[in-house]
């Protein structure tokens, strides 16, 4: 990946976000949910090194990763990223995104919890600021004035560069920005929704909010837990050797619509001489408001297909074919 090709693929949403975060724009974010879970520390370091060598600048993690694993307490991903950062000299060329609300010791979005969770994340990451800090899941037990105010105060304190929202309803996003305007808080700059070729609910009210508020969209589960990488085409694939521990989540897509999507992806991938995952991410990158899809890699062998999506330009006909194959049944 050359710098010129990455910049050529930059959307307005990504350009704004990269400027805010102070990094070179690159239309793919590396998901850190696998670090310390399905990727050990050595393997995680290799993936991180390869991602940056390939032009990547944005790393996405959360304080809760990976508390669901037996024997884990949360913060494993941040700890690994912190150890990796300690061995590098290019911290200012990278943007680290993390999230608050799901760590077992720092659950929820009260002001006191946000302050304590941010300090704990900074310690694990071994850095002086979190470049993009998300409210990971809504906490309706806490007034939004308190949540947004606490996040805004972290920006004022220099501990956070910019704030963002994940997994909020359109109505709560409306309230978030009303509270922001009324109190003069720092505005959220990004939104992280569940969005991919087989999960297109975002394209309604959530996308309208992103457009209206100028939010850079960074979708998670961009490859639908491996389904949109072409890894799982039959039930037997879900239990085959080498299947991800998340493979079961791909089972819901093994229907007529899912097979139609894979057929369209296969044809386009063959035409470009690339992998199915590359096409899936390139389609997502082309969507209005999307700055960069988030995708994770357990090994360096999985990374080239992800990086290739940053420079693959699909034709209008190819985009239309994918739109048609993936159209929700109610559309």
C-alpha positions in Angstrom: 0.0 0.0 0.0 1.4 3.3 -1.1 0.6 6.6 0.6 -0.8 8.0 -2.6 -3.2 5.1 -3.1 -4.4 5.3 0.5 -5.1 9.0 0.2 -6.8 8.6 -3.2 -9.3 6.3 -1.5 -10.0 8.7 1.3 -13.6 9.7 1.8 -14.6 13.1 3.2 -15.7 11.4 6.5 -12.3 9.8 6.8 -10.4 13.0 5.9 -12.2 14.9 8.7 -11.7 12.1 11.3 -8.0 11.8 10.4 -7.5 15.5 10.7 -9.2 15.5 14.1 -7.1 12.6 15.3 -3.9 14.0 13.9 -2.9 11.0 11.7 -2.6 10.1 8.1 -5.9 8.9 6.7 -6.2 5.2 5.9 -9.6 3.6 5.0 -9.4 0.6 7.4 -9.2 0.3 11.2 -7.7 -2.7 12.9 -10.0 -4.3 15.5 -8.3 -5.3 18.7 -11.0 -7.5 20.1 -9.0 -10.7 19.3 -5.8 -9.5 21.1 -5.3 -11.6 24.2 -8.3 -13.8 23.2 -7.8 -15.8 19.9 -4.4 -14.1 19.3 -1.7 -14.4 21.9 0.7 -11.6 22.6 3.4 -12.6 20.1 0.8 -13.1 17.4 -0.9 -9.8 18.2 2.4 -8.0 18.0 3.0 -9.5 14.5 -0.5 -8.4 13.3 0.0 -4.9 14.7 3.4 -4.5 13.1 2.1 -5.7 9.7 -1.0 -3.4 9.8 1.2 -0.4 10.4 3.7 -1.5 7.8 0.8 -1.7 5.4 -0.2 1.9 6.0 -2.7 1.5 8.8 -3.0 4.3 11.5 -6.1 3.6 13.5 -6.3 0.8 16.2 -9.7 0.0 17.8 -10.0 -1.6 21.2 -12.2 -1.4 24.4 -11.6 -1.7 28.1 -13.9 -4.7 28.2 -11.9 -6.9 25.7 -11.8 -9.8 26.6 -13.6 -10.2 29.9 -15.9 -12.9 28.5 -13.0 -15.4 28.3 -12.7 -17.7 31.3 -9.8 -16.5 33.5 -9.8 -13.0 31.9 -10.8 -9.8 33.8 -11.0 -7.3 31.0 -8.4 -5.0 29.6 -6.3 -7.8 28.0 -6.4 -6.2 24.6 -5.4 -2.7 25.9 -2.6 -4.3 27.8 -1.2 -6.0 24.7 -1.5 -2.9 22.6 0.3 -0.9 25.4 3.2 -3.4 25.5 3.4 -3.2 21.7 3.4 0.6 21.8 6.2 0.6 24.4 8.5 -0.9 21.8 7.8 1.7 19.1 8.8 5.3 18.5 5.8 6.3 16.2 3.1 6.8 18.8 2.2 10.2 17.4 1.6 8.7 14.0 -1.0 6.3 15.3 -4.5 6.8 16.7 -5.8 4.6 19.5 -9.5 4.2 19.9 -10.9 2.7 23.1 -14.3 2.4 24.8 -15.9 2.6 28.2 -18.8 0.9 29.9 -18.2 -2.9 29.7 -15.2 -3.6 31.9 -16.4 -5.6 34.9 -14.8 -3.1 37.3 -15.9 0.0 35.4 -19.4 -0.9 34.2 -21.7 1.9 33.1 -21.4 5.6 32.2 -21.5 7.6 35.4 -19.1 10.4 35.6 -17.0 8.8 38.4 -16.8 5.6 36.5 -15.8 7.2 33.2 -13.0 9.1 34.9 -11.7 5.9 36.7 -12.1 3.8 33.6 -10.2 6.3 31.4 -7.3 6.4 33.8 -7.2 2.6 33.9 -7.2 2.4 30.1 -4.4 5.0 29.9 -2.3 2.9 32.3 -2.9 -0.3 30.4 -2.1 1.4 27.1 0.9 3.1 28.5 0.1 6.4 26.8 -0.9 9.9 27.8 -4.1 10.1 25.8 -6.8 8.1 24.1 -7.3 9.5 20.6 -10.9 8.4 20.2 -12.9 7.5 23.3 -16.4 5.8 22.8 -19.3 5.4 25.1 -19.5 1.7 24.2 -23.1 0.9 25.2 -25.8 3.3 26.3 -26.5 3.5 30.1 -29.9 4.9 30.5 -29.6 4.8 34.3 -27.3 7.9 34.1 -28.5 11.3 32.7 -26.8 12.1 29.4 -25.7 15.4 30.8 -23.5 13.5 33.2 -22.1 11.1 30.7 -21.4 13.6 27.9 -20.1 16.1 30.5 -17.6 13.6 31.9 -16.4 12.6 28.4 -16.1 16.3 27.5 -14.1 17.0 30.6 -11.6 14.3 29.6 -11.0 16.2 26.4 -10.4 19.4 28.4 -8.0 17.5 30.6 -6.0 16.3 27.6 -6.6 12.7 28.4 -8.9 12.2 25.3 -8.5 13.8 21.9 -12.1 13.2 20.7 -15.2 11.5 21.8 -17.5 9.1 20.0 -20.7 7.0 20.3 -21.3 3.2 19.8 -24.5 1.2 20.0 -26.9 4.1 20.6 -30.4 4.4 19.1 -31.2 7.3 16.8 -33.4 8.9 19.5 -30.6 8.8 22.1 -28.2 10.2 19.6 -30.6 13.1 19.1 -30.6 13.6 22.9 -26.9 13.3 23.0 -26.4 16.3 20.6 -29.2 18.3 22.3 -27.3 17.9 25.6 -24.1 18.7 23.9 -25.4 22.0 22.4 -27.2 23.1 25.5 -24.1 22.7 27.7 -21.3 23.6 25.3 -19.7 20.2 25.6 -17.3 18.8 23.0 -19.1 17.2 20.1 -18.9 13.6 19.3 -17.1 13.0 16.0 -17.7 9.4 15.2 -20.2 6.6 15.4 -19.5 2.9 15.6 -22.6 0.8 14.5 -23.1 -2.8 13.5 -23.0 -2.6 9.7 -22.0 -4.8 6.8 -23.4 -6.3 3.6 -25.8 -8.6 5.5 -26.6 -6.2 8.3 -27.9 -3.0 6.7 -30.3 -1.6 9.3 -27.8 1.3 9.8 -28.9 2.7 6.4 -32.0 4.2 7.9 -32.3 6.5 10.9 -28.8 5.9 12.1 -27.2 7.0 8.9 -29.5 10.1 8.8 -28.1 11.1 12.2 -24.5 10.5 11.0 -25.1 12.7 8.0 -26.8 15.4 10.0 -24.2 15.5 12.8 -21.2 15.0 10.6 -20.2 11.7 12.3 -17.5 9.6 10.8 -18.9 6.0 10.7 -16.6 3.1 11.7 -18.6 -0.1 11.4 -17.9 -3.1 13.6 -18.5 -6.8 12.6 -17.6 -5.6 9.1 -17.1 -9.1 7.9 -20.1 -10.6 9.7 -18.0 -12.8 12.0 -16.2 -14.3 9.1 -19.2 -14.9 6.8 -18.3 -12.1 4.5 -14.8 -13.4 4.2 -16.3 -16.5 2.5 -15.1 -18.7 5.3 -18.5 -20.3 6.2 -20.6 -21.5 3.3 -22.3 -24.5 4.9 -23.1 -25.7 8.4 -20.1 -28.0 8.4 -17.8 -25.1 7.9 -18.7 -23.7 11.3 -17.2 -26.7 13.1 -14.3 -27.3 10.7 -10.7 -27.3 12.0 -9.4 -23.7 12.1 -12.9 -22.2 12.4 -13.0 -19.1 14.6 -14.6 -19.3 18.1 -17.0 -16.7 16.7 -18.0 -18.9 13.8 -21.3 -19.8 15.4 -22.5 -16.3 15.0 -22.2 -16.6 11.2 -24.8 -19.4 11.1 -27.6 -16.9 10.9 -26.5 -15.8 7.4 -26.5 -19.3 5.9 -29.8 -18.7 4.0 -30.8 -17.8 0.5 -29.9 -14.2 0.9 -26.6 -15.0 2.4 -25.8 -17.4 -0.5 -26.8 -14.7 -3.0 -24.4 -12.3 -1.4 -21.6 -14.8 -1.5 -22.3 -15.5 -5.1 -22.0 -11.9 -6.0 -18.9 -11.5 -3.9 -17.3 -14.5 -5.6 -17.9 -13.1 -9.1 -16.5 -9.7 -8.3 -13.5 -11.1 -6.3 -12.6 -13.3 -9.3 -12.9 -10.3 -11.7 -10.4 -8.3 -9.6 -8.2 -11.2 -8.6 -8.7 -10.5 -4.9 -10.3 -12.3 -1.9 -13.9 -12.2 -0.9 -13.1 -10.3 2.3 -11.4 -7.5 0.2 -14.6 -6.9 -1.8 -16.8 -7.0 1.3 -14.8 -4.3 3.0 -14.5 -2.2 -0.2 -18.3 -2.2 -0.6 -18.6 -1.0 3.0 -15.9 1.6 2.6 -17.9 3.0 -0.4 -21.0 3.7 1.7 -22.1 7.2 2.5 -20.7 8.5 5.9 -18.4 5.5 6.3 -14.8 6.5 7.2 -13.2 3.1 7.7 -14.6 -0.3 8.4 -13.1 -2.1 11.4 -11.8 -5.6 10.8 -9.7 -7.8 13.0 -7.0 -10.4 12.1 -5.9 -13.3 14.3 -2.8 -13.9 12.2 -0.7 -12.0 9.7 -1.9 -14.4 7.0 -5.4 -12.9 7.3 -4.2 -9.3 7.0 -3.3 -8.9 3.3 -7.0 -9.4 2.2 -8.0 -6.7 4.7 -5.3 -4.2 3.6 -6.1 -4.7 0.0 -9.6 -3.3 0.5 -8.1 0.1 1.1 -7.3 0.5 -2.6 -9.9 -1.7 -4.3 -12.3 0.6 -6.2 -15.5 -1.3 -7.2 -17.4 -0.2 -10.4 -20.9 1.2 -10.2 -22.2 -2.0 -11.7 -20.4 -4.1 -9.1 -21.7 -1.9 -6.2 -25.2 -2.2 -7.7 -24.9 -6.0 -7.9 -23.9 -6.2 -4.2 -26.6 -3.8 -3.2 -29.2 -6.0 -5.0 -28.0 -9.3 -3.6 -27.8 -8.0 0.0 -31.1 -6.0 -0.1 -33.1 -6.8 3.1 -36.2 -8.8 2.4 -38.4 -5.9 3.5 -36.8 -3.5 1.0 
